[in-house]
Amino acid sequence: MIGPNHGLFLKPELSLVFQHIVILLLLAEPCRAQPEGAVPFQTVVTLVGEDVILPCHLQPAMDIVSESMEWGRLDLEPRFVHVWYGGQNYLVNQNPSYKGRTSVSGDNLKRGDFSLKLSAVKHSDQGKYRCHFPSRDQTSNVELVVGSVSSPVIAGININSSKLVLQCESKGWYPEPEVFWLDAEGNLLSAGPTETVRGPDDLYTVSSRLTVEKSDSFTCRVQQKNINQTRETHIQISADYFGATCSSATRVGIIVVPLLMFILAAAFAVWKWKQPQSKVSDEDEEREREKLMAQKQLKEEKDKLEEWLQGKQKILEEENGKLKELEEQHRELKDLRDQLKRENEEEEKNIEDIERKVKSVEERVEIDSEIKEIIFDAKKQLCEMKQKYEKLHHYADTLLAKTDGLSNKLTDWMNEVDNHKVEISDLTLTHAD
């Protein structure tokens, strides 16, 4: 607040906002005298998961610990990758994808070195970075290239006795690599076209096939020039392989042909042996058919009874729940009836006492018409209350009788279900016999 004898004071909230505005102005775009396009890019190459240093040096070198500097990417929002302000890290507006992965060295800042260490590099980190010194009007640009590599694997596919196809495959590359086949002397071989598949994670899988007709040592090389990465694997094909293919096929043929003949002969013998036994009399067939039909019918009846029993069991469970509720109501009604009975008896006694007192008063004194009318109304109300108690008593008895009837009905259903359980058990025993 501002007073006549006071300095200018800001509330903590306004002070924080003011500080943010000052920082944003200090870290604004480079001055027009030095456009960004005029500053060349320095390329840094790294692999996924590694730590990398993005270089940035003030010229001439001097202590910049107390100054304000910014690392940023103009293609992001917010663009700030790392900010140094007032002698410390200022990461309030840092892009969330870099949280906890950036750092600068305080000792290096004393020598004008504002190089950024980026840890656990990801594919999304690839891009163009800007190191900016607002107070010094200096900017340097760094292009980060992030790659991913994996070792290739070779598998052999046999076509015939004179040719072998070697397949080389490598997964998890970025950017897209090239595949080459080399002989033992390192000469480039002619192979089939490279097949490339890009997965949902933007990583490439490459594969290539080479047809081999002689013994030699072969190398599959996967290479990515932009990130200067090469992976390769070797395989040795011996001269015995091609000769062994033909001889092994001959040996297999010598073994398989007699084996097939033996199997056919055994099958024919079994068929001949079963022929006499397959002649069954018509009577035996008829008895067997009747037996099967009876078993089938018995099973159908059993299934029907079990289905009916399940339905009854379900109904019984529902009614059993209702029975518990009725029993609870039964107890409540019984208590209510007993209470009404007691209250009715007490009211009858009260009415009799009042009638006796009224008669005693009438005998002793002469009562005026108003008092007689009050006594008459009191008698009338007592009679009405007595009738209400009698009706409630009758209603309670009726409900008790209904609950007793439902309880008996449920008991009969339970007995019926038990009887059918016995019938199903008997059918099961008969079916087993």
C-alpha positions in Angstrom: 0.0 0.0 0.0 1.1 3.6 -0.5 1.1 6.2 2.3 2.5 9.7 2.6 5.4 8.6 4.9 5.8 5.1 3.6 7.6 3.4 0.8 6.0 1.2 -1.9 5.0 -2.2 -0.6 3.3 -5.1 -2.5 1.3 -7.9 -1.2 3.1 -11.4 -1.5 0.6 -12.5 -4.3 1.2 -9.3 -6.4 4.9 -9.5 -5.8 5.0 -13.1 -7.2 3.0 -12.0 -10.3 5.3 -9.1 -10.8 8.3 -11.4 -10.6 6.8 -13.7 -13.2 6.2 -10.8 -15.6 9.8 -9.5 -15.2 11.2 -13.0 -15.9 9.0 -13.5 -19.0 10.2 -10.1 -20.3 13.8 -10.9 -19.7 13.4 -14.3 -21.4 11.5 -12.9 -24.4 12.5 -13.6 -28.0 16.1 -12.6 -29.0 16.5 -9.0 -30.2 15.7 -8.2 -33.7 19.4 -7.3 -34.4 20.2 -11.1 -34.2 17.4 -13.1 -35.8 17.2 -16.8 -34.9 17.7 -18.0 -38.5 21.1 -16.4 -38.6 22.4 -18.6 -35.8 23.7 -22.0 -37.0 22.6 -25.2 -35.4 25.1 -27.5 -33.6 24.0 -31.2 -33.9 24.1 -33.5 -30.9 23.4 -37.3 -31.4 22.4 -39.6 -28.6 20.4 -42.8 -28.0 17.2 -43.4 -26.0 17.8 -43.8 -22.3 21.2 -42.1 -22.2 22.2 -38.8 -20.7 23.3 -36.0 -23.0 24.9 -32.5 -22.7 23.6 -29.7 -24.9 26.4 -27.2 -25.1 26.0 -23.5 -24.6 28.9 -21.0 -23.8 28.9 -17.2 -23.4 31.5 -15.3 -25.4 33.6 -13.9 -24.0 33.5 -16.2 -20.9 32.6 -14.6 -17.6 30.7 -15.3 -14.4 27.0 -15.5 -15.2 25.7 -17.0 -11.9 23.7 -13.9 -11.1 22.3 -13.4 -14.6 19.1 -14.8 -16.3 19.3 -17.5 -19.0 16.9 -19.8 -20.8 17.0 -23.2 -22.6 13.8 -23.6 -24.7 12.1 -25.2 -27.7 10.0 -22.9 -29.7 7.8 -25.8 -31.0 6.5 -26.6 -27.5 4.0 -24.8 -25.3 5.2 -23.8 -22.8 8.6 -23.5 -24.6 10.8 -23.4 -21.4 13.0 -26.4 -21.0 15.2 -24.9 -18.2 15.5 -21.4 -16.8 18.1 -19.8 -14.5 17.2 -16.7 -12.7 18.5 -14.8 -9.7 21.3 -17.2 -9.0 19.1 -20.3 -8.9 17.0 -22.7 -11.0 13.6 -21.2 -11.9 11.3 -24.0 -13.1 7.9 -22.6 -12.5 7.0 -22.5 -16.2 9.0 -25.6 -17.3 7.4 -27.8 -19.9 6.0 -30.9 -18.0 7.8 -33.4 -20.3 11.2 -32.2 -18.9 10.3 -32.2 -15.2 13.1 -33.7 -13.1 15.3 -34.4 -16.1 17.3 -31.1 -16.6 20.1 -29.6 -14.7 23.0 -27.0 -15.1 26.3 -26.8 -13.2 26.8 -23.9 -10.8 30.6 -24.2 -11.2 30.3 -24.1 -15.0 28.2 -20.9 -14.8 31.1 -19.1 -13.2 33.0 -19.8 -16.4 30.2 -18.7 -18.7 29.1 -22.3 -19.4 25.3 -22.7 -19.5 25.4 -26.2 -21.0 22.3 -28.3 -20.2 22.4 -31.9 -19.0 19.3 -33.8 -20.1 18.8 -37.2 -18.4 17.0 -40.4 -19.6 16.5 -39.1 -23.1 13.2 -40.0 -24.9 12.2 -40.0 -28.6 10.0 -36.9 -27.9 13.2 -35.0 -26.8 14.4 -34.9 -30.4 14.2 -31.3 -31.8 15.8 -27.9 -32.0 16.8 -26.2 -28.8 17.7 -22.6 -28.1 20.1 -21.3 -25.5 19.4 -17.6 -24.9 21.2 -14.9 -22.8 18.7 -12.0 -22.7 21.0 -9.4 -21.0 23.9 -10.3 -23.3 21.9 -10.5 -26.5 23.5 -13.9 -27.4 21.8 -17.0 -28.7 23.1 -20.5 -29.6 21.1 -23.3 -31.2 21.4 -27.0 -30.8 19.6 -29.8 -32.7 19.2 -33.0 -30.8 18.9 -36.2 -32.8 17.6 -39.2 -30.7 18.1 -42.7 -32.0 17.2 -46.2 -31.0 19.0 -49.4 -32.0 18.9 -53.2 -31.5 21.0 -56.2 -32.6 19.9 -58.2 -35.7 19.0 -61.9 -35.6 19.5 -64.5 -38.5 17.3 -67.4 -39.2 17.7 -70.0 -41.9 14.9 -71.3 -44.2 15.5 -74.4 -46.3 14.1 -74.2 -49.8 15.5 -77.4 -51.4 18.7 -79.5 -51.4 20.8 -76.9 -53.2 19.5 -73.5 -51.8 19.2 -71.9 -48.3 17.5 -68.6 -47.6 18.9 -66.6 -44.7 16.5 -64.1 -43.1 17.9 -61.2 -41.0 15.6 -59.2 -38.8 16.1 -56.3 -36.3 13.5 -54.6 -34.2 13.3 -51.2 -32.4 15.2 -48.8 -34.6 14.8 -45.1 -35.0 15.3 -43.4 -37.4 14.7 -46.0 -40.1 17.9 -48.0 -40.8 19.4 -49.8 -43.8 20.2 -53.5 -44.1 23.2 -54.9 -46.0 24.5 -58.5 -46.6 28.3 -59.0 -46.8 30.4 -62.1 -47.6 33.5 -63.2 -45.8 35.7 -60.7 -47.6 33.3 -57.8 -46.8 31.9 -57.5 -50.3 28.4 -56.3 -50.6 25.9 -59.1 -51.7 22.8 -58.8 -53.7 19.7 -59.6 -51.6 16.0 -59.2 -51.7 14.3 -55.9 -50.9 14.3 -54.7 -47.3 11.0 -54.9 -45.6 10.2 -52.1 -43.2 7.4 -52.0 -40.6 6.8 -49.0 -38.4 5.1 -49.8 -35.1 2.7 -47.7 -33.0 5.6 -46.6 -30.9 7.2 -45.1 -34.1 10.1 -47.7 -33.9 11.1 -49.5 -37.1 11.4 -53.2 -37.7 13.5 -54.2 -40.8 14.1 -57.6 -42.4 16.0 -58.8 -45.5 16.5 -62.3 -47.2 19.6 -63.7 -48.9 19.6 -66.8 -51.0 22.7 -69.0 -50.3 24.0 -71.7 -52.8 27.4 -72.4 -51.4 29.3 -72.5 -48.1 30.6 -69.2 -46.8 30.6 -66.8 -43.9 27.9 -64.2 -44.1 27.3 -60.9 -42.3 24.0 -59.0 -41.8 24.6 -55.4 -41.1 22.0 -52.9 -39.9 23.1 -49.2 -40.1 21.7 -45.8 -39.4 24.0 -43.0 -40.7 22.2 -40.0 -39.1 23.0 -41.3 -35.6 26.2 -43.1 -36.7 25.1 -46.5 -35.3 25.7 -49.9 -36.8 24.8 -53.4 -35.5 25.7 -56.7 -37.3 25.7 -60.4 -36.8 27.5 -63.3 -38.5 26.6 -66.8 -39.6 28.9 -69.6 -41.0 27.4 -72.1 -43.5 29.5 -75.2 -43.8 30.0 -77.3 -47.0 28.6 -80.4 -45.3 25.1 -78.7 -45.1 24.3 -79.0 -48.9 25.6 -82.6 -49.2 23.9 -83.6 -46.0 20.6 -82.4 -47.2 20.4 -84.9 -50.1 21.8 -87.8 -48.1 19.5 -87.2 -45.2 16.5 -87.1 -47.5 17.5 -90.5 -48.9 17.8 -92.0 -45.5 14.4 -90.6 -44.5 12.9 -92.2 -47.6 14.4 -95.6 -46.9 13.0 -95.5 -43.3 9.5 -94.1 -44.1 8.5 -96.4 -47.0 8.8 -99.7 -45.0 7.1 -98.0 -42.1 4.1 -97.0 -44.2 3.8 -100.5 -45.6 3.9 -102.0 -42.1 1.1 -99.6 -40.9 -1.1 -100.5 -43.9 -0.6 -104.3 -43.3 -1.5 -103.9 -39.5 -4.6 -101.9 -40.4 -5.8 -104.5 -42.8 -5.2 -107.3 -40.3 -7.2 -105.5 -37.6 -10.1 -104.9 -40.1 -10.2 -108.6 -41.0 -10.2 -109.6 -37.3 -13.2 -107.4 -36.5 -15.3 -108.6 -39.3 -16.7 -111.8 -37.6 -17.3 -110.0 -34.3 -19.4 -107.3 -36.0 -22.2 -109.7 -36.8 -24.7 -109.2 -34.0 -28.2 -110.9 -34.0 -31.3 -108.8 -34.7 -32.6 -109.6 -31.3 -29.5 -108.3 -29.5 -29.6 -105.1 -31.5 -33.3 -104.6 -30.7 -32.7 -105.1 -26.9 -29.8 -102.8 -27.0 -31.8 -100.2 -28.8 -34.7 -100.5 -26.3 -32.3 -100.2 -23.5 -30.8 -97.0 -24.9 -34.3 -95.5 -25.5 -35.3 -96.3 -21.9 -32.1 -94.7 -20.6 -32.7 -91.7 -22.7 -36.3 -91.3 -21.6 -35.2 -91.8 -18.0 -32.6 -89.1 -18.3 -35.2 -86.7 -19.8 -37.6 -87.3 -16.9 -34.8 -86.8 -14.5 -33.8 -83.5 -16.1 -37.4 -82.3 -16.1 -37.8 -83.2 -12.4 -34.5 -81.4 -11.6 -35.6 -78.3 -13.5 -39.0 -78.4 -11.7 -37.2 -78.9 -8.4 -34.9 -75.9 -9.0 -37.9 -73.7 -9.7 -39.6 -74.9 -6.6 -36.5 -74.4 -4.6 -36.2 -70.8 -5.8 -39.9 -70.1 -4.9 -39.3 -71.8 -1.5 -36.3 -69.5 -0.8 -38.4 -66.4 -1.7 -41.4 -67.6 0.4 -39.1 -68.5 3.2 -38.0 -64.9 3.3 -41.6 -63.8 3.3 -42.3 -66.3 6.1 -39.6 -64.7 8.3 -41.2 -61.3 7.7 -44.6 -62.7 8.5 -43.3 -64.3 11.7 -41.9 -60.9 12.7 -45.2 -59.3 12.0 -46.9 -62.1 13.8 -44.9 -61.3 17.0 -45.6 -57.6 16.6 -49.3 -58.1 16.1 -49.5 -60.5 19.1 -47.7 -57.9 21.2 -50.1 -55.2 19.9 -53.1 -57.4 20.6 -52.0 -58.0 24.2 -51.3 -54.3 24.6 -54.8 -53.4 23.2 -56.3 -56.0 25.5 -54.6 -54.5 28.5 -55.6 -50.9 27.5 -59.1 -52.0 26.8 -59.4 -53.6 30.3 -58.0 -50.5 31.9 -60.4 -48.2 30.0 -63.4 -50.4 30.9 -62.3 -50.1 34.6 -62.0 -46.3 34.1 -65.4 -46.1 32.5 -67.0 -48.2 35.3 -65.3 -46.0 38.0 -66.6 -42.8 36.2 -70.1 -44.3 35.9 -70.1 -45.1 39.6 -68.9 -41.7 40.6 -71.4 -40.0 38.3 -74.3 -42.1 39.9 -73.0 -41.2 43.3 -72.9 -37.5 42.5 -76.4 -37.7 40.9 -77.8 -39.3 44.0 -76.3 -36.7 46.4 -76.7 -33.5 44.5 -78.8 -32.1 41.8 -76.6 -31.5 38.7 -77.4 -28.8 36.3 -78.0 -29.4 32.6 -74.4 -28.3 31.5 -72.7 -30.8 33.8 -75.1 -33.5 32.7 -74.2 -32.8 29.0 -70.5 -33.0 29.8 -70.9 -36.3 31.6 -73.0 -37.6 28.6 -70.3 -36.6 26.1 -67.6 -38.3 28.3 -69.7 -41.5 28.3 -70.2 -41.4 24.6 -66.4 -40.9 24.0 -65.6 -43.8 26.3 -68.0 -46.1 24.4 -66.4 -45.1 21.0 -63.0 -45.8 22.4 -64.2 -49.2 23.6 -65.5 -50.0 20.1 -62.2 -49.0 18.4 -60.3 -51.2 20.8 -62.6 -54.1 19.9 -62.1 -53.5 16.1 -58.3 -53.4 16.6 -58.5 -56.5 18.6 -60.5 -58.2 15.8 -58.1 -56.9 13.1 -55.1 -58.3 15.1 -56.7 -61.7 15.4 -57.4 -61.7 11.6 -53.8 -61.0 10.7 -52.6 -63.6 13.1 -54.8 -66.2 11.5 -53.5 -65.2 8.0 -49.9 -65.5 9.0 -50.7 -69.0 10.5 -52.2 -70.0 7.2 -49.2 -68.8 5.2 -46.8 -70.6 7.5 -48.8 -73.9 7.1 -48.8 -73.4 3.3 -45.0 -72.9 3.2 -44.6 -76.0 5.3 -46.6 -78.0 2.8 -44.5 -76.7 -0.1 -41.3 -77.7 1.8 -42.7 -81.2 2.3 -43.6 -81.4 -1.4 -40.1 -80.5 -2.4 -38.6 -83.1 -0.1 -40.8 -85.7 -1.6 -39.6 -84.9 -5.1 -36.0 -85.0 -3.9 -36.7 -88.6 -2.9 -38.2 -89.3 -6.3 -35.2 -87.9 -8.1 -32.9 -89.9 -5.9 -34.8 -93.1 -6.7 -34.6 -92.3 -10.4 -30.9 -91.8 -10.2 -30.5 -95.2 -8.5 -32.7 -96.8 -11.2 -30.7 -95.1 -14.0 -27.4 -96.4 -12.4 -28.8 -100.0 -12.4 
